Amino acid sequence: MKIETSALQIQIGSSKHANHYKLVPLFQEEVKETLGKRFGSQIEAKVFAGDVGQEFKDESEKIIYLGLGEKEKLQFRKFISLFFKFGERILKWDGMGLEIQISKSISKKFSTDKIAYQIANALFIGNYPVSVLQTKKKDKKELGSVFIHFADKSVEEIANHGLSKAKIVAKHVNGARHIAHLPANYFTPDDFVSRAKEIAKEQKLTVKVWDEPQLKKEGLGGILAVAKGSELKGKMVVLEYKPAKAKKKFAIVGKGLTFDTGGISLKPPGEMHEMKYDMCGAAATIHAIGAIAALKLPIHVVAAIGVAENMPDGKAIKPGDVYTAYNGTTVEVQNTDAEGRLVLGDVLSYISKNYKPDYMVDLATLTGAVIMALGHEAAAILTNSSPLRDALNKASNESDDRVWELPLWEEYGEDLKSDIADLKNITGGGKGAGTISAAIFLSKFVTEGIEWAHIDIAGAAWRKKSSGTQTNGPTGYGVRLLVDLAKELAGK
């Protein structure tokens, strides 16, 4: 399966072509001075007031003025969110490009490399359609190019650095979005293996695959238990990037349920079709290591995913059944819809024992409870490590993949004790805090001494409305975060 790349061409500088619109973002305070002489009556009549996202088009000069609102109130996330639509628009235009003019007032307010990086990300993402199965024929159009022109010439080198990073990272964000949006009959556990191998081939990574016989031999009982109800066999896949000068080892673990019916504990049918997105953690994991390797970051990275389907046939695991995980822990499965933690538990314990990373994070669309807590604006992090917490917060600020910490207090896990096994996979009695108790369950599979964080991305992985640097639909959340986290950890 080929890793897709946007055909959009973006560069820093000014356009010399006639077939380019100029996009001029303006603060409200700048509207009268900039447009008052030529469009005085329209400005007086508030046809264009410079409100956030408002547009005013001068067709005779091929200029689109874009309102930014009040300068003091504009936040970076809101600023970047305005550019997704222009990525989409260029895709619809025939041969028409765009020159985005960044004034000195904008480049003084925000960091130059982040402006270039995130504007380019927004354009590449907006320009990349994930609905690839629609058969309605579209007229072939010539794709226009984009120039990002900084009025302050002295910042162009910094801007080029941000753009270069975006060209690599956006490709992998779009790759994660692409496979996340595919339905489960188009993207199976076997397809996940193919995708991982393609990334490994492109970036010269080592790759290992555990099929059912190897899973049984190694005793990866969690993955096997979840996959029992499906005709499609579960897998574990490990990619490894090992640059010569790496001083630290960083493991990323992703949950890859290519479809989750809930198993015998069947989900309600209303939104079940969205459960094709239950593999977004694994999608981010394999694409993040691809981006990290392409950027040549000096850190040893191990990216491991557990993939399966959770289906409810006669062989499926039943509520009350007990299985043995890779680390020897016996687990009573009281709810088969809490299956992602079974898969992750095996992978976390396998990587802990066999790779002994300095740092380890897992990404998973694990609980609906996290959406109740944080909506779609952030992922929850729960961690046993102050250094990793600090690194995650710095990476979040840099990448704008938002995170928010929840406590990992042992009291929340007291009800995970089983009367027949070592653990049960859910707490009972409707006590709430499902995101926290799920993280505590996972902590039982992490070797003591490894600095670890769980990232619940159930709200951030897909969304119906874009916000900040996250587009609507599958967002590719986590790729940008992990790239900046790897950079941060490399320096520790």
Secondary structure as the mmCIF struct_conf table of DSSP 4:
data_model
#
loop_
_struct_conf.conf_type_id
_struct_conf.id
_struct_conf.beg_label_comp_id
_struct_conf.beg_label_asym_id
_struct_conf.beg_label_seq_id
_struct_conf.end_label_comp_id
_struct_conf.end_label_asym_id
_struct_conf.end_label_seq_id
HELX_LH_PP_P HELX_LH_PP_P1 LYS A 2 GLU A 4
STRN STRN1 ILE A 10 ILE A 12
BEND BEND1 GLY A 13 GLY A 13
BEND BEND2 ALA A 18 ASN A 19
STRN STRN2 HIS A 20 LEU A 26
HELX_RH_AL_P HELX_RH_AL_P1 GLN A 28 LEU A 35
TURN_TY1_P TURN_TY1_P1 GLY A 36 ARG A 38
BEND BEND3 PHE A 39 PHE A 39
HELX_RH_AL_P HELX_RH_AL_P2 GLY A 40 GLU A 44
TURN_TY1_P TURN_TY1_P2 ALA A 45 LYS A 46
BEND BEND4 VAL A 47 VAL A 47
TURN_TY1_P TURN_TY1_P3 VAL A 52 GLY A 53
STRN STRN3 GLU A 55 ASP A 58
TURN_TY1_P TURN_TY1_P4 GLU A 59 LYS A 62
STRN STRN4 ILE A 63 GLY A 67
TURN_TY1_P TURN_TY1_P5 LYS A 71 LYS A 73
HELX_RH_AL_P HELX_RH_AL_P3 PHE A 76 SER A 81
TURN_TY1_P TURN_TY1_P6 LEU A 82 PHE A 83
HELX_RH_AL_P HELX_RH_AL_P4 PHE A 84 LYS A 92
BEND BEND5 TRP A 93 GLY A 95
STRN STRN5 GLY A 97 ILE A 102
HELX_RH_AL_P HELX_RH_AL_P5 LYS A 104 LYS A 109
BEND BEND6 PHE A 110 PHE A 110
HELX_RH_AL_P HELX_RH_AL_P6 THR A 112 GLY A 126
TURN_TY1_P TURN_TY1_P7 ASN A 127 ASN A 127
TURN_TY1_P TURN_TY1_P8 VAL A 132 LEU A 133
HELX_LH_PP_P HELX_LH_PP_P2 GLU A 142 GLY A 144
STRN STRN6 VAL A 146 PHE A 150
BEND BEND7 ALA A 151 ASP A 152
HELX_RH_3T_P HELX_RH_3T_P1 LYS A 153 VAL A 155
HELX_RH_AL_P HELX_RH_AL_P7 GLU A 156 HIS A 181
BEND BEND8 LEU A 182 LEU A 182
TURN_TY1_P TURN_TY1_P9 ALA A 184 TYR A 186
BEND BEND9 PHE A 187 PHE A 187
HELX_RH_AL_P HELX_RH_AL_P8 PRO A 189 GLN A 203
TURN_TY1_P TURN_TY1_P10 LYS A 204 LYS A 204
STRN STRN7 THR A 206 TRP A 210
HELX_RH_AL_P HELX_RH_AL_P9 GLU A 212 GLU A 218
TURN_TY1_P TURN_TY1_P11 GLY A 219 GLY A 219
HELX_RH_AL_P HELX_RH_AL_P10 GLY A 221 ALA A 227
TURN_TY1_P TURN_TY1_P12 LYS A 228 GLY A 229
BEND BEND10 SER A 230 LEU A 232
HELX_LH_PP_P HELX_LH_PP_P3 LYS A 233 GLY A 234
STRN STRN8 LYS A 235 TYR A 241
TURN_TY1_P TURN_TY1_P13 ALA A 244 LYS A 245
STRN STRN9 LYS A 249 ASP A 260
TURN_TY1_P TURN_TY1_P14 GLY A 263 ILE A 264
BEND BEND11 SER A 265 SER A 265
HELX_LH_PP_P HELX_LH_PP_P4 LEU A 266 PRO A 268
BEND BEND12 PRO A 269 PRO A 269
TURN_TY1_P TURN_TY1_P15 GLY A 270 GLU A 271
HELX_RH_3T_P HELX_RH_3T_P2 MET A 272 MET A 279
HELX_RH_AL_P HELX_RH_AL_P11 CYS A 280 ALA A 294
TURN_TY1_P TURN_TY1_P16 LEU A 295 LYS A 296
BEND BEND13 PRO A 298 ILE A 299
STRN STRN10 HIS A 300 ASN A 310
BEND BEND14 ASP A 313 ASP A 313
TURN_TY1_P TURN_TY1_P17 GLY A 314 LYS A 315
BEND BEND15 ALA A 316 ALA A 316
TURN_TY1_P TURN_TY1_P18 PRO A 319 GLY A 320
STRN STRN11 VAL A 322 THR A 324
TURN_TY1_P TURN_TY1_P19 TYR A 326 ASN A 327
BEND BEND16 GLY A 328 GLY A 328
STRN STRN12 THR A 330 GLU A 332
BEND BEND17 GLN A 334 GLN A 334
TURN_TY1_P TURN_TY1_P20 THR A 336 ASP A 337
HELX_RH_AL_P HELX_RH_AL_P12 GLY A 340 TYR A 355
BEND BEND18 ASP A 358 ASP A 358
STRN STRN13 TYR A 359 ALA A 364
TURN_TY1_P TURN_TY1_P21 GLY A 368 GLY A 368
HELX_RH_AL_P HELX_RH_AL_P13 ALA A 369 LEU A 374
TURN_TY1_P TURN_TY1_P22 GLY A 375 HIS A 376
BEND BEND19 GLU A 377 GLU A 377
STRN STRN14 ALA A 379 THR A 383
BEND BEND20 ASN A 384 ASN A 384
HELX_RH_AL_P HELX_RH_AL_P14 SER A 386 SER A 399
STRN STRN15 VAL A 403 GLU A 405
HELX_RH_3T_P HELX_RH_3T_P3 GLU A 410 LEU A 416
BEND BEND21 ASP A 419 ASP A 422
STRN STRN16 LEU A 423 LYS A 424
BEND BEND22 ASN A 425 ILE A 426
TURN_TY1_P TURN_TY1_P23 GLY A 429 GLY A 430
HELX_RH_AL_P HELX_RH_AL_P15 GLY A 434 SER A 443
TURN_TY1_P TURN_TY1_P24 LYS A 444 PHE A 445
BEND BEND23 VAL A 446 VAL A 446
TURN_TY1_P TURN_TY1_P25 GLU A 448 GLY A 449
STRN STRN17 GLU A 451 ASP A 456
TURN_TY1_P TURN_TY1_P26 ALA A 458 ALA A 460
BEND BEND24 ALA A 461 ALA A 461
STRN STRN18 TRP A 462 ARG A 463
BEND BEND25 LYS A 464 LYS A 465
STRN STRN19 SER A 467 SER A 467
TURN_TY1_P TURN_TY1_P27 GLY A 468 THR A 469
STRN STRN20 GLN A 470 GLN A 470
BEND BEND26 ASN A 472 ASN A 472
STRN STRN21 GLY A 473 PRO A 474
TURN_TY1_P TURN_TY1_P28 TYR A 477 GLY A 478
HELX_RH_AL_P HELX_RH_AL_P16 VAL A 479 ALA A 490
TURN_TY1_P TURN_TY1_P29 GLY A 491 GLY A 491
#
